[in-house]
Amino acid sequence: MKCKSFDRFFETIANKTRMKIINVLFVKPLSVSEICKETNEEQSKISHNLKVLKDCRIIESKSEGKKRIYSLNKETMLPLMQLVEKHVSKYCGKSCMRLK
């Protein structure tokens, strides 16, 4: 087990702003300005946190014209978030709702 890698992963997703970003990208891929609108956070804060998420390969990005579109890593994070949603629905009830 790579404990430091595990620590880095969980520290990365434990941040409230990053979790907001993960939650909105779980719904659909978005641009920075769309993420700002959905999370009600400033662009500089979102951009900083997108970099952290991208460095850990939690999210991916692609260019569409002049915009960058961000999405969850389809190989690992999308299935993980689906599993988390299943767990939350089954065991956490109304006390664990998706962050907005």
Secondary structure, 3 states (H helix, E strand, C coil): CCHHHHHHHHHHHHCHHHHHHHHHHHHCCEEHHHHHHHHCCCHHHHHHHHHHHHHCCCEEEEEECCEEEEEECCCCHHHHHHHHHHHHHHHHHHHCCCCC
